[in-house]
Amino acid sequence: MRVRLPLLLLLGSTLLFLGIELATWAQQGELAAIVHQFTRLFAPLVSAPMLAGHYLIAPTVILFISTWLITRIFSPQPQTWSRRIVVALMLILIVRYLIWRTFTLNLDDVLSSTLSLGLFAAELLGLASSSIQLFLLFKVRDRRHQADQLALDVAAGHYQPSIDVLIPTYDEPAFILRRTVIGAQAMDYPNYQIHLLDDTRRPEIQALAAELGCAYITRPDNRHAKAGNLNHAIAQTQGELITCFDADFIPTRNFLQRTVGFFQDPEIALVQTPQSFYNPDPIARNLGLENILTPEEEVFYRQIQPMRDAAGSVVCAGTSFVLRRSAIEATGGFVTDSLSEDYFTAINLAAQGYRVVYLNEKLSAGLAAENIAAHAVQRLRWARGTLQAFFIKTNPLTIPGLTWIQRLGHFEGILHWFTTFSRAYFLLMPLAYAFWGIVPIKTNGAELLYFFIPFYLTQLTVFAWLNGRSRSAFLSDIYSLVLLFPLLVTVFQALLQPFSKGFQVTPKGTSSNQFIFNWHLAWPLILLFTLNAYSLWHTLGMCLYQANIQNVDAAITHVQGLDLGWIWSAYNLAMIGIALMILVDVPRPDPHEYFALRRVAKLTLNHQIYWGTTSMISELGCRIHLTQGEFPPISAQLPLPLRLEIPEANLDIDAIAIAQCGETQPPTIQLQFMPLALTQHRRLIELLFCRPGQWQHHNSPGEFKSLWLLLNVLFRPQILVRQRRRKAIAVGQV
């Protein structure tokens, strides 16, 4: 730290000096003169052709048709040939766009030069990150077919090493740990032992371990947080392989069958699988799009991890992975220098010559952050932990043993956090036109049609296709905006005081009965919304004012500014408005999730049998649509005790009917389960969480549908929709 802080200050001073020098040149006209001479030489390359207007859109039309044919007709799912064509096309468009942008800088004076160069630098940062990612996408790896072959050896008993399953916990509720342990015990593998690693030394957790029949490990302190907990447990166990699940992650029955076979290769030290979630993330829930949007992490696990696997730079995600004991012991255990112990442990293994691979198959599911505050805690910890790379010996950019392509893969991940500066600059830039009349890009409509529109629309067309349709560009922008300013502060803090904050556990198992507005996260966006609203009003007002006084030249100047100014401000306003709605946590009174499962159900009430089909099931109850017979009336004062059987799951439960939904016959009834015996709870957990193949990839909406959904949310906030629904229920309309 003593060495790096002066280096940061020196770098900052150098950049400041260069900025002042450039500003001085601009003031003296020298920089403008240099650019003018440069422009004269290369003007033919960066000027729109002097043709009739409709020819200017030819590149846009050609590129759109070409990419549409590739991504929709010839290769709806990316293949090697189609991905490489699209990636090469995007890289060419980036170069074309950057050459054009070089000649659109506004260097008329010091302020214009500063803001215009700042915007260009922000674009360069974002495009650098995108270009590295595109370059790495030339090659991706999918190991699912390999897993099919290797799983045969495991199933046949040819390769079945002993395994220790480690479940670290800090303060997660017992009901969450119970289902995790039960799910782990349901795995179809003959030779493993489960260990519950309790870092809070709670008697109730020790009792839970004894009840469920798993080992209980604790330690006298919490040194090095999760990494220390895992290292302590590794020293207490002996299995050839180690599997780790976070306290809320439940594996499917075939988790070990699908992953263990890879370790027949002695060079493989770690196999990582995706993180899936059985509850909607808070952004989707607060927007009212729970069944439409995919979790934010889907982009990482569908696009980033497969390309990193090809580059040899797979990220260990801290849960749902299998590890070779001899490898982790030979490399000194989990890295304890950083908050991201998983990330740097994988780097350390790769630097020592081991292979870290990725199986893109959903074999477990856990709890996504349950509110925006928890979501922020998690993301800010990830950012700080990743940026601590600059200050520890396992820095992927300098540690000996990695290849250049592995370093490039990790550099892309580090650079991602710095793109928050670019996003913040893009939000602030329209204010320059409103307050100072500065247009940061000197261009015209023809050049925008010829250079900018083809680049932008092609990017929109292929964005979701490249990431496996896990996220549209508009949704990605919203997700990046919600925590933009807290992330910006965290990046600064991580560079100046990287170890000033310790490990913060993401809260789990929470509930709430009311709307909660996260003021501490929202106030920067509220301020920015106000400024952008004023800038839009000011820009339009000035244009109308100039037109009213018949100052045609001034009006034309303002209209040219409007080409970018008002569109930019309007877009920012819409995005910020939606982000503010996301920061309103909607009520979540029940911490248990309901799953849409259709299973044949048999109800026995007073020796009378009723048959039906389940529609929703949780650990506490279910909803059943009866298929025959008239069911007795149900009242809250007199619930009906009955027996529920789900033959397919071999499940037999005592329950009470507490409500009837609708007036139709046969009715749909709501059941509440009576306290479950351990055997019953095991079968219920296996039904809800452990079925092989139950966690599937779902596609995110396309660009146009995403834009429509977001605009619909903007004009119909969830706080109004849910309040109306509550009133309708209260008066019996629903």
C-alpha positions in Angstrom: 0.0 0.0 0.0 2.9 2.4 0.8 4.3 1.9 -2.6 1.1 1.9 -4.6 -0.5 5.0 -3.2 2.4 7.2 -4.4 2.2 5.5 -7.8 -1.5 6.3 -8.0 -0.9 9.9 -7.0 1.9 10.1 -9.7 -0.4 8.7 -12.3 -3.2 11.1 -11.3 -0.8 14.0 -11.4 0.5 13.0 -14.8 -3.0 12.7 -16.2 -3.9 16.1 -14.7 -0.8 17.7 -16.3 -1.6 16.2 -19.7 -5.2 17.5 -19.4 -4.0 21.0 -18.5 -1.5 20.9 -21.4 -4.2 19.8 -23.9 -6.5 22.5 -22.6 -3.7 25.1 -23.0 -3.1 23.9 -26.6 -6.8 24.2 -27.2 -6.9 27.7 -25.9 -4.0 28.7 -28.1 -5.6 27.1 -31.1 -2.6 24.7 -31.5 -4.6 21.5 -30.8 -7.3 22.6 -33.1 -4.8 23.4 -35.9 -3.2 20.0 -35.5 -6.6 18.2 -35.7 -7.6 20.4 -38.7 -4.5 19.4 -40.6 -5.1 15.7 -39.7 -8.7 16.1 -40.8 -7.7 17.4 -44.2 -5.6 14.3 -44.8 -8.2 11.8 -43.8 -11.4 13.6 -44.5 -12.5 11.2 -47.3 -12.5 8.3 -44.7 -14.7 10.1 -42.2 -17.1 12.1 -44.2 -20.5 10.9 -45.3 -20.7 10.4 -49.0 -22.3 13.3 -50.9 -25.2 11.3 -52.2 -29.0 11.5 -51.9 -30.1 11.1 -48.3 -31.5 7.6 -48.7 -28.1 6.2 -49.7 -26.8 7.2 -46.3 -28.7 4.5 -44.6 -27.4 1.8 -47.0 -24.7 0.6 -44.4 -27.4 0.4 -41.8 -29.8 -1.6 -44.0 -27.1 -4.0 -45.3 -25.7 -4.6 -41.9 -29.1 -5.1 -40.3 -30.2 -7.6 -42.9 -26.9 -9.5 -42.8 -26.9 -9.8 -39.0 -30.6 -10.6 -38.9 -30.2 -13.4 -41.4 -27.2 -14.9 -39.4 -28.8 -14.6 -36.0 -32.4 -15.4 -36.8 -32.3 -17.7 -39.9 -28.9 -19.4 -40.5 -27.7 -19.7 -36.9 -30.3 -18.8 -34.2 -27.9 -20.3 -31.6 -24.3 -19.1 -31.9 -22.0 -21.6 -33.7 -18.3 -21.3 -34.2 -18.6 -20.0 -37.8 -21.5 -17.6 -37.1 -20.0 -16.2 -33.9 -16.7 -15.5 -35.6 -18.4 -13.7 -38.5 -20.5 -11.5 -36.1 -17.5 -10.8 -33.8 -15.3 -9.9 -36.7 -18.0 -7.6 -38.1 -18.4 -5.9 -34.7 -14.7 -5.3 -34.3 -14.6 -3.7 -37.8 -17.5 -1.5 -36.9 -15.8 -0.5 -33.6 -12.6 0.5 -35.5 -14.7 2.4 -38.1 -16.6 4.2 -35.4 -13.5 5.2 -33.5 -11.8 6.6 -36.6 -14.9 8.7 -37.3 -15.2 9.8 -33.6 -11.6 11.0 -33.7 -12.7 13.7 -36.2 -15.8 14.8 -34.4 -14.1 16.3 -31.3 -15.1 19.8 -30.3 -11.8 21.6 -29.6 -13.0 25.2 -29.9 -12.0 26.3 -26.4 -10.7 24.9 -23.1 -14.1 23.9 -21.7 -15.3 22.3 -24.9 -12.0 20.5 -25.4 -12.1 19.1 -21.8 -15.6 17.8 -22.1 -15.3 16.5 -25.6 -12.0 14.7 -24.8 -13.6 13.4 -21.6 -16.5 11.9 -23.5 -14.1 10.4 -26.0 -12.1 8.8 -23.2 -15.2 7.4 -21.6 -16.2 5.9 -25.0 -12.7 4.4 -25.4 -12.9 2.8 -22.0 -16.2 1.2 -22.7 -15.2 0.1 -26.2 -11.9 -1.3 -24.9 -13.8 -3.5 -22.6 -16.2 -4.6 -25.4 -13.4 -5.2 -27.8 -11.5 -7.5 -25.4 -14.7 -9.4 -24.8 -15.4 -9.7 -28.5 -11.8 -10.9 -29.1 -12.2 -13.6 -26.4 -15.6 -14.6 -27.9 -13.8 -15.9 -31.0 -13.5 -19.1 -29.1 -15.8 -20.5 -26.4 -15.9 -23.9 -24.8 -19.0 -26.1 -24.0 -18.2 -29.2 -21.9 -21.6 -30.7 -21.6 -21.0 -33.4 -24.2 -17.7 -34.2 -22.4 -19.6 -34.5 -19.1 -22.0 -37.0 -20.7 -19.1 -39.3 -21.4 -17.3 -38.8 -18.1 -20.5 -39.3 -16.1 -20.7 -42.9 -17.5 -17.5 -43.8 -15.6 -18.9 -42.4 -12.4 -22.3 -44.1 -12.7 -20.6 -47.4 -13.6 -18.4 -47.2 -10.5 -15.1 -47.0 -12.4 -14.3 -43.6 -10.8 -15.8 -42.7 -7.5 -13.3 -40.8 -5.3 -14.2 -39.8 -1.7 -15.7 -36.4 -1.4 -16.1 -33.9 1.5 -19.1 -31.6 1.0 -18.5 -28.3 2.8 -21.4 -25.9 3.6 -20.0 -22.7 5.2 -22.5 -20.6 7.2 -22.2 -17.4 9.1 -25.7 -16.1 10.2 -28.1 -17.7 7.8 -31.4 -18.9 9.4 -31.7 -22.5 10.3 -34.6 -23.1 7.9 -32.4 -22.2 5.0 -29.5 -24.4 6.2 -32.0 -27.3 6.7 -33.1 -27.5 3.1 -29.5 -27.0 1.9 -28.2 -30.0 4.0 -31.2 -32.1 3.0 -30.7 -31.3 -0.6 -27.0 -32.2 -0.4 -27.9 -35.5 1.3 -30.1 -36.4 -1.6 -27.2 -36.3 -4.1 -26.9 -39.6 -6.1 -23.3 -40.6 -5.2 -22.1 -43.3 -2.9 -19.0 -41.9 -1.2 -19.3 -38.4 0.3 -19.6 -36.8 3.8 -21.4 -33.5 4.5 -19.8 -30.9 6.9 -21.7 -27.9 8.2 -19.1 -25.2 8.9 -20.7 -22.8 11.4 -18.7 -19.6 11.8 -21.1 -18.2 14.5 -20.9 -21.2 16.8 -24.7 -21.4 17.3 -26.1 -24.2 19.4 -29.2 -24.5 17.2 -27.1 -25.1 14.2 -25.1 -27.8 16.0 -28.4 -29.4 17.0 -29.6 -29.2 13.3 -26.4 -31.0 12.2 -27.0 -33.7 14.7 -30.7 -34.0 13.7 -29.9 -34.3 10.0 -26.9 -36.6 10.5 -24.1 -34.4 9.1 -20.7 -33.4 10.6 -20.5 -30.1 12.5 -17.3 -28.1 12.4 -16.6 -24.7 14.0 -13.5 -22.7 15.1 -12.7 -20.3 17.9 -12.6 -17.2 15.7 -13.7 -15.8 12.4 -10.3 -14.9 11.0 -10.2 -14.4 7.2 -14.0 -14.9 7.0 -15.2 -17.5 4.5 -11.8 -18.3 3.2 -10.5 -19.0 6.8 -13.6 -21.1 7.5 -12.9 -23.3 4.4 -9.2 -23.6 5.1 -10.0 -24.7 8.7 -12.4 -27.3 7.5 -10.0 -28.6 4.8 -7.5 -29.3 7.6 -10.2 -31.3 9.5 -11.3 -33.5 6.5 -9.7 -36.2 4.3 -11.8 -36.6 1.1 -9.9 -36.8 -2.3 -12.3 -34.1 -3.6 -14.0 -31.2 -2.0 -17.4 -29.8 -3.0 -18.6 -26.4 -1.7 -22.1 -25.0 -1.5 -23.1 -21.7 0.0 -25.6 -21.9 2.9 -28.5 -21.3 0.6 -27.5 -23.3 -2.5 -29.2 -26.7 -3.0 -27.7 -29.2 -5.5 -29.7 -31.4 -7.8 -29.4 -35.2 -7.3 -27.0 -35.6 -10.2 -24.6 -32.8 -9.2 -21.7 -35.1 -8.4 -22.5 -37.5 -11.2 -22.0 -34.7 -13.7 -18.9 -33.1 -12.2 -16.7 -35.7 -10.6 -15.7 -37.4 -13.8 -13.6 -34.5 -14.9 -11.1 -35.2 -12.2 -9.9 -38.3 -14.0 -7.7 -35.8 -15.7 -4.9 -35.1 -13.1 -4.3 -31.5 -14.4 -7.9 -30.4 -13.5 -8.0 -28.8 -10.1 -11.5 -27.2 -10.1 -14.8 -27.6 -11.9 -17.2 -24.7 -11.6 -20.9 -24.8 -12.4 -23.3 -21.9 -12.9 -25.2 -20.2 -10.1 -28.9 -20.5 -10.5 -31.6 -18.9 -8.4 -35.0 -20.2 -7.3 -36.3 -16.7 -6.4 -36.5 -13.6 -8.6 -33.8 -11.0 -8.1 -35.0 -7.8 -6.5 -34.7 -5.8 -9.7 -37.1 -8.1 -11.5 -39.5 -8.3 -8.5 -39.6 -4.5 -8.0 -40.3 -4.0 -11.7 -43.1 -6.6 -11.5 -41.3 -8.7 -14.2 -40.5 -11.8 -12.0 -41.5 -14.3 -14.6 -40.0 -12.4 -17.6 -36.5 -11.2 -16.7 -33.6 -13.5 -16.2 -31.3 -13.0 -13.2 -28.4 -10.5 -13.7 -25.8 -13.3 -13.3 -27.1 -15.1 -16.4 -24.9 -13.0 -18.7 -21.8 -14.0 -16.7 -22.6 -17.7 -16.7 -23.9 -18.0 -20.3 -21.4 -15.7 -22.1 -18.4 -14.8 -19.9 -17.6 -18.1 -18.3 -17.6 -20.2 -21.5 -15.3 -17.7 -23.2 -13.1 -17.6 -20.1 -13.0 -21.4 -20.2 -11.5 -21.3 -23.7 -9.0 -18.7 -22.5 -8.1 -20.7 -19.3 -9.3 -17.9 -17.0 -12.5 -19.4 -15.5 -13.7 -17.6 -12.3 -14.5 -19.7 -9.2 -17.9 -18.4 -8.0 -17.5 -19.5 -4.4 -20.3 -22.1 -4.5 -21.4 -25.1 -6.5 -17.9 -26.2 -7.5 -15.7 -29.3 -7.0 -12.1 -29.0 -6.0 -9.1 -31.5 -5.9 -7.8 -31.6 -2.4 -4.2 -32.2 -3.4 -4.2 -29.1 -5.6 -5.6 -26.8 -3.0 -3.2 -28.1 -0.4 -0.3 -27.8 -2.7 -1.1 -24.1 -3.5 -1.6 -23.1 0.1 -5.4 -23.2 0.5 -8.0 -20.6 -0.3 -6.5 -17.1 -0.7 -7.1 -15.0 2.4 -5.8 -11.7 1.2 -9.0 -10.5 -0.5 -12.8 -10.4 -0.1 -13.0 -12.5 -3.3 -11.3 -15.6 -1.9 -12.9 -17.7 -4.6 -11.7 -15.6 -7.6 -8.1 -15.4 -6.5 -8.0 -19.1 -5.4 -8.8 -20.1 -9.0 -6.1 -17.7 -10.3 -3.6 -19.2 -7.9 -4.4 -22.7 -9.0 -4.0 -21.7 -12.7 -0.7 -20.0 -12.0 0.6 -23.2 -10.5 -0.1 -25.1 -13.7 -3.5 -26.6 -12.8 -6.6 -26.3 -14.9 -9.8 -24.6 -13.8 -12.8 -25.6 -16.0 -16.4 -24.6 -16.4 -19.4 -26.9 -16.9 -22.3 -24.8 -18.3 -25.0 -26.9 -16.7 -27.4 -25.7 -14.0 -26.9 -28.3 -11.2 -27.8 -26.2 -8.1 -29.9 -23.2 -7.1 -29.8 -20.7 -4.3 -31.3 -17.5 -3.1 -30.8 -14.3 -5.1 -30.5 -11.2 -3.0 -33.9 -10.6 -1.5 -34.0 -6.8 -1.6 -32.0 -3.9 -3.2 -29.9 -3.3 -0.1 -28.7 -6.9 0.0 -28.2 -6.7 -3.8 -26.0 -3.7 -3.2 -24.0 -5.3 -0.4 -23.2 -8.3 -2.7 -22.2 -6.3 -5.8 -20.1 -3.8 -3.9 -18.2 -6.6 -2.2 -17.6 -8.2 -5.6 -16.2 -5.0 -7.0 -14.0 -4.3 -4.0 -12.7 -7.9 -3.9 -11.9 -7.9 -7.6 -10.0 -4.6 -7.5 -8.0 -5.8 -4.5 -6.1 -7.7 -7.3 -3.8 -4.6 -7.7 -2.6 -4.9 -4.0 -2.0 -8.7 -3.5 0.5 -11.2 -4.8 -2.2 -13.2 -6.7 -2.8 -10.3 -9.1 -3.7 -12.0 -12.4 -1.8 -9.3 -14.4 1.5 -9.9 -12.7 1.5 -13.4 -11.0 4.0 -15.7 -12.6 2.7 -18.8 -14.4 -0.3 -17.4 -16.4 -0.3 -17.1 -20.2 -1.1 -13.8 -22.0 -4.5 -15.0 -23.0 -5.3 -15.9 -19.4 -4.2 -12.5 -18.2 -6.3 -10.9 -20.9 -9.4 -12.8 -19.7 -8.9 -11.6 -16.1 -8.0 -8.1 -17.3 -11.4 -7.9 -19.0 -13.1 -8.8 -15.7 -11.1 -6.1 -13.8 -11.7 -3.5 -16.5 -15.5 -4.1 -16.3 -15.7 -2.3 -12.9 -13.9 0.8 -14.4 -16.6 1.2 -17.0 -18.8 2.7 -14.3 -16.8 5.9 -15.0 -18.0 5.8 -18.6 -21.6 5.2 -17.6 -21.5 8.1 -15.2 -20.0 10.4 -17.8 -22.7 9.5 -20.3 -25.3 10.4 -17.7 -23.7 13.8 -17.0 -22.7 14.8 -20.5 -26.2 16.2 -21.7 -26.0 18.7 -18.9 -23.0 20.4 -20.6 -25.3 21.4 -23.5 -28.0 22.7 -21.3 -25.8 24.7 -18.9 -23.0 25.8 -21.1 -24.3 25.3 -24.6 -21.5 22.9 -25.5 -22.0 20.2 -28.1 -19.3 17.6 -27.3 -19.6 16.0 -30.8 -19.2 18.1 -33.9 -21.2 16.3 -36.5 -24.3 16.4 -38.6 -27.3 14.3 -39.4 -25.7 12.7 -42.5 -22.6 11.5 -40.6 -24.7 10.2 -37.7 -26.7 8.1 -40.3 -23.6 6.9 -42.0 -21.3 6.2 -39.1 -23.2 6.1 -35.8 -26.5 4.4 -36.6 -25.0 1.3 -38.3 -22.7 0.7 -35.4 -25.4 1.3 -32.8 -28.2 -0.8 -34.5 -25.9 -3.7 -35.3 -24.8 -3.7 -31.7 -28.4 -3.9 -30.6 -29.1 -6.6 -33.1 -26.4 -9.0 -31.9 -26.1 -8.1 -28.2 -28.6 -10.7 -26.9 -27.6 -13.3 -29.5 -23.9 -13.2 -28.3 -24.9 -13.6 -24.7 -27.2 -16.5 -25.2 -30.3 -14.3 -25.1 -29.7 -13.8 -21.3 -30.0 -10.0 -21.4 -31.0 -7.3 -23.9 -29.0 -4.1 -24.2 -31.7 -1.9 -22.7 -32.1 -4.2 -19.7 -28.3 -4.3 -19.3 -28.3 -0.6 -19.2 -30.9 -0.5 -16.5 -29.1 -3.1 -14.4 -25.9 -1.1 -14.6 -27.6 2.1 -13.7 -29.2 1.0 -10.4 -26.0 0.9 -8.4 -23.9 3.1 -10.6 -22.9 5.7 -8.0 -22.3 3.4 -5.1 -20.1 1.3 -7.4 -18.3 4.5 -8.5 -17.5 5.3 -4.9 -16.5 1.7 -4.2 -14.0 1.7 -7.1 -12.4 4.9 -5.8 -12.2 3.5 -2.3 -10.8 0.2 -3.5 -8.0 2.0 -5.3 -7.1 4.3 -2.4 -8.0 2.1 0.6 -8.5 -1.4 -0.7 -8.7 -3.1 2.7 -10.7 -0.6 4.6 -13.8 -2.8 4.8 -14.2 -6.4 5.8 -16.3 -9.2 4.5 -20.1 -8.5 4.6 -22.4 -11.4 4.3 -25.4 -11.0 2.0 -28.5 -11.1 4.2 -30.8 -14.1 3.4 -34.2 -15.3 4.7 -35.7 -11.9 5.1 -39.3 -10.7 4.7 -41.2 -7.4 4.6 -44.8 -6.4 4.7 -44.4 -2.9 3.2 -42.9 -0.8 0.4 -39.4 0.4 1.3 -37.7 3.2 -0.6 -33.9 2.9 -0.5 -33.1 6.6 0.0 -29.4 6.1 0.6 -29.0 4.5 -2.9 -31.5 6.8 -4.6 -30.5 10.3 -3.8 -27.7 10.6 -6.5 -30.2 9.4 -9.1 -32.9 11.8 -7.8 -30.4 14.7 -8.2 -29.4 13.5 -11.6 -33.0 13.1 -12.7 -33.7 16.7 -11.6 -30.8 18.0 -13.5 -31.6 16.0 -16.7 -35.2 17.2 -16.5 -34.0 20.8 -16.3 -31.5 20.3 -19.1 -34.3 18.9 -21.4 -36.6 21.8 -20.6 -33.9 24.3 -21.0 -32.7 22.9 -24.4 -36.2 22.8 -25.8 -37.0 26.2 -24.4 -33.9 27.9 -25.9 -34.7 26.5 -29.3 -38.3 27.8 -29.2 -37.1 31.1 -27.9 -34.6 31.5 -30.7 -37.3 30.6 -33.2 -39.8 33.0 -31.7 -37.4 35.9 -32.1 -36.7 34.8 -35.7 -33.0 34.3 -35.0 -32.8 31.6 -37.6 -29.1 30.9 -37.3 -29.2 30.5 -33.6 -32.3 28.3 -33.8 -30.6 26.1 -36.4 -27.6 25.7 -34.0 -29.8 24.7 -31.2 -31.7 22.2 -33.4 -28.4 20.6 -34.3 -27.6 20.3 -30.6 -31.1 18.8 -30.1 -30.1 16.0 -32.4 -28.1 14.6 -29.5 -29.0 16.8 -26.6 -32.7 16.3 -26.1 -32.7 12.6 -27.2 -29.8 12.0 -24.8 -31.5 13.8 -22.0 -34.9 12.1 -22.7 -33.3 8.7 -22.7 -31.4 9.4 -19.4 -34.7 10.6 -17.8 -36.5 7.4 -18.8 -33.7 5.2 -17.6 -33.2 7.0 -14.3 -36.9 7.0 -13.7 -37.1 3.3 -14.1 -34.0 2.9 -11.9 -35.7 4.9 -9.1 -38.7 2.5 -9.3 -36.3 -0.4 -8.9 -35.1 1.1 -5.7 -38.6 0.8 -4.2 -38.7 -2.7 -2.6 -42.1 -4.2 -2.9 -43.6 -6.2 0.0 -42.3 -9.8 0.4 -44.2 -11.1 3.4 -43.2 -14.8 3.0 -39.5 -15.8 2.9 -40.5 -19.2 1.3 -40.8 -19.4 -2.4 -43.7 -21.1 -4.3 -42.9 -23.2 -7.4 -45.2 -23.7 -10.3 -45.3 -27.5 -10.2 -48.1 -29.6 -11.7 -48.5 -32.9 -10.0 -51.5 -35.2 -9.5 -52.8 -34.9 -6.0 -55.2 -36.9 -3.9 -57.1 -35.3 -1.0 -58.9 -37.3 1.6 -61.5 -35.4 3.7 -63.8 -37.3 6.1 -63.2 -40.5 4.1 -64.2 -38.7 0.9 -61.6 -38.6 -1.9 -61.0 -35.7 -4.2 -58.5 -35.7 -7.1 -56.8 -32.6 -8.5 -53.6 -31.1 -9.8 -51.1 -28.9 -7.9 -50.4 -25.5 -9.5 -48.1 -24.0 -6.8 -46.1 -25.7 -4.0 -43.8 -24.4 -1.3 -42.4 -25.8 1.9 -45.4 -24.4 3.8 -48.4 -25.2 1.6 -49.7 -25.6 -1.9 -52.6 -24.7 -4.2 -54.6 -27.4 -5.9 -57.1 -27.3 -8.7 -59.7 -30.0 -8.1 -60.7 -31.9 -11.2 -63.9 -33.5 -9.9 -66.5 -33.3 -7.2 -67.9 -30.4 -5.1 -65.7 -29.4 -2.2 -67.2 -28.3 1.1 -67.2 -24.6 1.9 -64.1 -23.2 3.6 -63.9 -20.4 6.1 -61.1 -18.8 7.9 -62.8 -19.6 11.2 -63.2 -23.2 10.4 -60.4 -24.6 8.2 -60.8 -28.2 7.0 -58.2 -30.8 8.1 -57.4 -33.4 5.4 -54.7 -35.7 4.0 -52.7 -34.8 0.9 -51.0 -37.4 -1.2 -48.7 -36.7 -4.2 -48.0 -40.2 -5.5 -45.3 -39.2 -8.0 -43.2 -37.8 -5.1 -44.2 -40.6 -2.6 -45.4 -37.7 -0.4 -48.1 -38.0 2.2 -48.8 -34.9 4.3 -51.4 -33.8 6.9 -52.8 -30.3 5.8 -55.7 -27.9 6.3 -57.7 -26.2 3.6 -57.6 -22.5 4.4 -59.1 -20.8 1.4 -61.0 -21.3 -1.8 -59.9 -19.3 -4.9 -62.8 -18.3 -7.1 -66.4 -19.4 -7.2 -66.2 -22.1 -9.8 -66.8 -25.8 -9.2 -64.6 -27.8 -8.9 -62.7 -25.1 -7.0 -59.1 -24.3 -6.6 -58.1 -24.5 -2.9 -55.2 -23.3 -0.8 -53.7 -25.8 1.6 -51.4 -25.2 4.6 -49.2 -28.1 5.6 -49.1 -29.3 9.2 -45.7 -29.7 10.8 -43.7 -32.2 8.8 -41.7 -35.2 10.0 -38.1 -35.3 8.8 -38.9 -38.0 6.2 -41.7 -35.9 4.8 -39.6 -32.8 4.7 -36.8 -34.7 2.8 -39.3 -35.8 0.1 -40.7 -32.3 -0.2 -37.3 -30.7 -0.6 -36.3 -33.3 -3.2 -39.5 -32.5 -5.1 -39.0 -28.7 -5.0 -35.3 -28.4 -5.4 -33.4 -31.6 -6.4 -34.9 -32.8 -9.7 -32.2 -33.2 -12.3 -32.7 -30.8 -15.2 -35.2 -28.6 -13.4 -33.2 -25.4 -13.6 -33.3 -24.4 -17.2 -32.0 -21.5 -19.2 -34.8 -19.0 -20.0 -34.5 -16.3 -22.7 -34.7 -12.6 -21.8 -37.0 -10.4 -23.9 -35.6 -9.0 -27.1 -34.7 -5.3 -27.5 -38.1 -4.0 -28.7 -40.1 -6.0 -26.1 -37.6 -4.9 -23.4 -38.1 -1.3 -24.3 -41.9 -1.7 -24.3 -41.8 -3.5 -20.9 -39.6 -0.7 -19.4 -41.8 2.1 -20.7 -44.8 0.3 -19.4 -43.2 0.0 -16.0 -42.3 3.7 -16.2 -46.0 4.7 -16.6 -47.4 1.9 -14.3 -45.2 1.7 -11.2 -45.5 -1.4 -9.1 -46.4 0.6 -6.0 -49.7 1.6 -7.8 -50.3 -1.8 -9.4 -49.9 -3.7 -6.1 -51.9 -1.2 -4.1 -54.8 -1.5 -6.6 -54.5 -5.3 -6.4 -54.7 -5.2 -2.6 -57.8 -3.0 -2.7 -59.4 -5.4 -5.2 -58.7 -8.3 -2.9 -60.1 -6.5 0.1 -63.4 -5.8 -1.6 -63.6 -9.4 -3.1 -63.0 -8.5 -6.7 -60.1 -11.0 -7.1 
